[in-house]
Each structure stands twice: as C-alpha cells, then as structure tokens.
C-alpha cells in the first residue's frame, strides 16, 4: 500500500460508523486481514444489509450519500466493503489479497461475520446486480439470519447469458420493443459498417436502460452521419466502468475474476451480433475461464421462507426482466415490482424508488409494493443520471450544429 492510499485509507476508516472485523484470508490459511463495514442510522432489530454490484463496487466511500439519505428516512443500514476492494483490499502486510481469497462463498461468510460483530441476529438483505447473488447465497448458507430480502436487477445463474442475449437482440437488433422499432435498422447498419463493435454494443445496451431510447436515438443519428466524437468519449467512459480502477470507489482488478470464474461473465461467444460475452472477454484480460458456480439458486429458491421483493427494470438489458420473472416464480410468495422505464440497478439509477422499497420492507408492508410500481417508476433518477441525459442531449445538439456554423462561416 503506497503512502497516498494509506492516507485515504486512514481517513475513510475513521469515518463515523466504520468498523473492521478480523477475517481469514482463506478458510485453510492462518493469515487474517481487516474486513471493513459501516453502519449508519438509528439501530434497529433487523437492519438493511445493502450489497452493491460488480464485483468491484466499494461501499464505504461510494455510497456515503445513499446512507445519509437512508438515515434521514429512519433506515438502519449496514454496508460491507467487499474483500479485495477498497478498505478490505489488503492483508496485514499491505499486500493485495491473493486470488484464492476472492470467492463468492468467502464474501457470503463475511456478511455473517459482520452481523456477528454488529450483534445482529437477522437482517434484511438488499442486493443489486452481482450483489443479489451474494444476498441469495447468504440465504442459502445462513437462512436463519435472513429476516427479508430485496433482489434488485437480480442474477440467477451462470446460464443468465441466454436470456441476456435474447433480450438485447429482441430489443436492439430486431426492434421488438415499441420504443426501439426505429432504432434497430440504424443499429444493424452501424454493426454492419463496423462502427458498433461488441464493446460498443454493450455500451448501447447500458445506455438504453440508463437514458432511454430518445437520448439514444440522437447518438445513433450522429454515428450514421459519421460524427463519432461524443460516442468515443462514451466508449472510454464505459471501459472505465467495466475495466478501470478508481481507488476506494470501483476496484474490479482483483475481484473481477469472481464474475468470470464463478458466474461465467465471459461466456463462450455464440457468433451472433451484440453478444455481451465478447465485450466482457475484452474487458477481462486473462481471467475469463469459467470454473464452477458456487450455488444452484434455482434449486434453492423454492425453499426460501422469508418475505422477498424482486425489482426489475423494464429497460434492463444487463439482467433483463425474464430473469427477474423467473426468480419471482421460484421464491414462494415473492413480490415482483416492475419499473417499466428503468434500466439496471434501481439502487444506483432510481435511488428514491429503491429507498421507498427499503422503507416498505422494513415496515413489513411489501404486499402493497406492486400497486405502487407506477408511482415508483415515475420517481426521478439520481442527479448523476439526470446530468448524463442532459449532457447527451446538449452534446448531440451542439455536434449537429457544427456543420451549420461552418457553412455560415464559409459564406460570410
């Protein structure tokens, strides 16, 4: 750990509510390290354990605003800094945790260790994206510690690649959604011209969920007109999200292997267009080969005996609605909350809706949530999402106006 990182580490570790618990580096290794977590809000009997996506998203620094707003609503929140990420990245010698320390099962057992340290008998697990696999795995391994569960944009298995491919191609390639019928011919033309690469296709899928078809339409028109400046900037941003490391916020470089080796993020490409597996293999480096999945959630979920809410974004092409629907059908009594205009991860892009769901689950009022889905869907996205949409629209207008300005200059 270098001096700069050590200073930031010390500052974050000293924040109110931040604690550490000693954990084994691996189950068969005598070495230990400090796993950090943070608790905020007025303490309750059944706190919310919020598990971010990734793997690679940190908790302590990245979600400070979320915890502040959750506490203002009376919610008791625990967030764990995933082993291999941020404050929990290093062993006692200051070295990165080794690959054998980074598995789903060890991350799941870390949740229990934190609950023990916090003297919590049972909690409400709220996972988003990859975090839903940890939340469900927590239920498989430690069912007596689960009070309730929220699975936001959920992952079911390594086999999810099939419905993901089907959703992306139905919506973006075939124009099978009402709002993408006019987008699909443009996308097919750009793919045929080699402009939309597999990585750009994954970016396209993410943007469709994040900013919607109207903002996406402008970007496609610019690309068809040969104007790629804005798209190049967005592509660099996508690579940063998936592959680059932002210390104490997003650090997939060590833990990213979990997604590939245990959940088959880099599945065998099928040779068809817009294959997310090709993009993920480009992001992965040398950590692409699938080994095995730690749990059979499809077999385990029918035995879940606690109240469960499943949140699904209608425009989510990362973990599409078909996966959420199947999970809701597997878990007895599960409540499905569908947000038609939302994309991936309500926690990250529809925070107000996510907080409303958390509050309802904490009060034991989940049965009413499907009836409130329309209201939840109309809640605005976070400031970052609104700024991105505004920036895309403004940039598209500005870039489209450049030729007109040049023509005026040439004739004056």
Residue pairs with C-beta under 8 A, 6 or more apart in sequence:
1 9
1 90
1 94
5 247
6 94
8 247
8 248
9 87
9 248
12 18
12 60
12 61
12 86
12 87
12 248
13 20
13 36
13 87
15 38
15 60
15 64
16 40
17 38
17 39
17 40
18 36
18 37
18 38
18 60
18 87
19 36
19 37
19 38
19 39
19 117
19 118
20 34
20 35
20 36
20 37
20 87
21 34
21 35
21 37
21 113
21 114
21 116
21 117
22 32
22 33
22 34
22 35
23 32
23 33
23 34
23 35
23 83
23 110
23 113
24 30
24 31
24 32
25 31
25 32
25 33
25 91
25 97
25 98
25 101
26 98
26 100
26 101
26 106
27 106
29 101
31 91
31 92
32 91
32 92
33 83
33 88
33 90
33 91
33 92
33 97
33 101
34 87
34 88
34 92
35 80
35 81
35 83
35 88
35 110
35 113
35 114
36 60
36 80
36 81
36 86
36 87
36 88
37 59
37 78
37 79
37 80
37 81
37 114
37 117
37 118
38 59
38 60
38 67
38 78
38 79
38 81
39 47
39 76
39 77
39 78
39 118
40 67
40 68
40 70
40 71
40 76
40 77
41 47
41 67
41 70
41 71
41 74
41 75
41 76
41 77
42 71
42 74
42 76
43 76
44 76
44 362
45 121
46 120
46 122
46 123
46 124
46 147
46 148
46 362
47 76
47 77
47 78
47 118
47 120
47 123
47 124
48 70
48 75
48 76
48 77
48 78
48 123
48 124
48 126
48 358
48 361
48 362
49 78
49 79
49 80
49 111
49 114
49 115
49 123
49 124
49 125
49 126
49 135
50 59
50 63
50 66
50 77
50 78
50 79
50 126
50 127
50 131
50 347
51 79
51 80
51 111
51 125
51 126
51 127
51 128
51 131
51 132
51 134
51 135
52 58
52 59
52 62
52 63
52 79
52 82
52 128
52 129
52 130
52 131
52 347
53 128
53 129
53 130
53 131
53 153
53 345
53 347
53 348
54 82
54 85
54 129
54 130
54 131
54 250
54 252
54 255
54 256
54 259
55 82
55 84
55 85
55 130
55 252
55 255
55 256
55 258
55 259
56 85
56 250
56 251
56 252
56 253
56 255
56 256
57 82
57 85
57 249
57 250
58 81
58 82
58 85
58 86
58 87
58 248
58 249
58 250
58 251
59 79
59 80
59 81
59 82
59 86
60 79
60 81
60 86
60 87
60 248
61 86
61 248
61 249
62 248
62 249
62 250
63 79
66 77
66 347
66 351
67 77
67 79
69 351
69 355
70 77
70 355
70 358
71 77
73 355
73 359
74 359
75 355
75 358
75 359
75 362
76 362
78 114
78 115
78 118
78 120
78 123
80 88
80 110
80 111
80 114
81 87
81 88
82 88
82 107
82 110
82 255
83 97
83 101
83 102
83 106
83 107
83 110
83 255
84 96
84 97
84 101
84 102
84 251
84 254
84 255
85 251
85 254
85 255
86 247
86 248
86 249
86 251
87 248
89 96
89 97
89 251
89 254
90 96
90 97
91 97
96 254
97 254
99 254
99 257
102 254
102 255
102 257
102 258
103 258
103 262
103 294
104 133
104 134
104 137
104 258
104 262
104 263
104 294
104 295
105 137
105 141
105 294
107 134
107 258
108 134
108 137
108 138
108 141
108 142
109 141
111 125
111 134
111 138
111 142
112 138
112 141
112 142
112 145
115 121
115 122
115 123
115 145
121 145
122 144
122 145
122 146
122 147
123 145
123 146
123 147
124 147
124 148
124 149
124 150
124 358
124 361
124 362
125 135
125 138
125 139
125 146
125 148
125 149
125 150
126 135
126 149
126 150
126 152
126 347
126 354
126 358
126 361
127 133
127 134
127 135
127 136
127 149
127 150
127 151
127 152
127 154
128 152
128 153
128 345
128 346
128 347
128 348
129 152
129 153
129 154
129 155
129 318
129 319
129 344
129 345
130 155
130 259
130 263
131 152
132 151
132 152
132 153
132 154
132 155
133 154
133 155
133 263
133 295
133 297
135 149
135 150
135 151
136 149
136 151
136 154
136 295
136 297
136 300
136 301
137 294
137 295
137 297
138 145
138 146
139 146
139 149
139 300
139 304
139 306
140 295
140 297
140 300
143 303
143 304
143 305
143 306
146 304
146 306
147 306
148 306
148 307
148 308
148 309
148 361
148 366
149 304
149 306
149 307
149 308
149 309
150 308
150 309
150 310
150 311
150 357
150 358
150 361
151 308
151 309
151 310
151 311
151 324
151 327
152 311
152 345
152 346
152 347
152 354
152 357
153 311
153 312
153 313
153 316
153 318
153 319
153 324
153 344
153 345
153 346
154 310
154 312
154 319
154 323
154 324
154 327
155 263
155 319
155 323
156 297
156 298
156 323
156 326
156 327
157 263
157 293
157 296
157 297
157 298
158 262
158 263
158 264
158 267
158 290
158 293
159 264
160 319
160 323
161 264
161 267
161 276
161 277
163 320
163 322
163 323
164 276
164 317
164 318
164 319
164 320
164 323
165 270
165 272
165 274
165 275
165 276
165 277
166 320
166 322
167 317
167 320
167 321
167 322
168 201
168 205
168 274
168 276
168 317
168 320
169 272
169 273
169 274
170 176
170 177
171 177
171 180
171 208
171 317
172 180
172 183
172 184
172 187
172 201
172 204
172 205
172 208
172 274
172 317
173 184
173 187
173 188
173 273
173 274
174 184
175 181
175 182
175 183
175 184
175 185
179 212
179 213
180 208
180 213
182 217
183 213
183 216
183 217
183 220
186 220
186 221
186 224
187 196
187 204
187 220
187 274
188 273
189 224
190 196
190 220
190 223
190 224
191 201
191 273
191 274
195 223
195 228
196 204
196 223
198 274
198 275
198 276
198 278
198 279
198 282
199 235
199 238
199 239
199 279
199 282
199 283
200 231
200 235
201 273
201 274
201 275
201 276
201 279
202 238
202 242
202 276
202 279
202 280
203 234
203 235
203 238
204 216
204 274
205 274
205 276
205 317
205 318
206 238
206 317
206 318
206 343
206 344
207 215
207 216
207 219
207 234
208 216
208 315
208 317
208 343
209 313
209 315
209 316
209 317
209 318
209 342
209 343
209 344
209 349
210 343
210 344
210 349
210 385
210 388
211 385
211 388
211 389
211 392
212 315
212 341
212 389
215 389
215 392
215 393
215 396
218 392
218 393
218 396
219 230
219 231
219 234
219 392
219 396
221 396
222 228
222 230
222 231
222 396
222 399
222 400
223 231
225 400
227 399
227 400
229 399
230 392
230 395
230 396
230 399
239 283
240 246
241 250
242 252
242 279
242 280
242 283
243 252
243 283
244 250
245 251
245 252
245 253
256 283
256 284
256 287
257 287
259 265
260 266
260 280
260 284
260 287
260 288
260 289
260 290
261 287
261 289
261 290
261 291
262 290
262 291
262 292
262 293
262 294
263 293
264 290
264 293
265 277
265 280
265 284
265 288
266 277
266 280
266 281
266 284
266 288
266 289
266 290
267 277
267 280
267 290
268 277
269 275
269 277
269 278
269 281
270 277
280 288
281 288
297 327
297 330
298 326
298 330
301 327
301 330
301 331
302 330
302 331
302 332
304 331
304 332
305 332
307 333
307 335
307 361
307 364
307 366
308 331
308 333
308 334
308 335
309 334
309 335
309 337
309 357
309 361
309 366
309 369
310 324
310 327
310 328
310 331
310 334
310 335
310 336
310 337
311 324
311 337
311 339
311 346
311 354
311 357
312 321
312 324
312 325
312 336
312 337
312 338
312 339
313 321
313 339
313 341
313 342
313 343
313 344
313 345
313 346
313 350
314 321
314 338
314 339
314 340
314 341
314 342
315 340
315 341
315 342
315 343
316 342
316 343
316 344
317 343
317 344
318 343
318 344
319 344
321 338
324 336
324 338
325 336
327 334
328 334
328 335
328 336
335 366
335 367
335 369
335 370
336 370
337 357
337 369
337 370
337 373
337 376
338 370
338 373
339 346
339 350
339 353
339 373
339 376
339 377
340 377
341 377
342 349
342 350
342 353
342 377
343 349
346 353
346 354
346 357
347 354
348 382
349 381
349 382
349 385
350 376
350 379
350 381
350 382
351 381
351 382
352 379
352 380
353 376
353 377
353 379
356 372
356 376
356 379
357 369
357 376
360 366
360 368
360 369
369 376
380 386
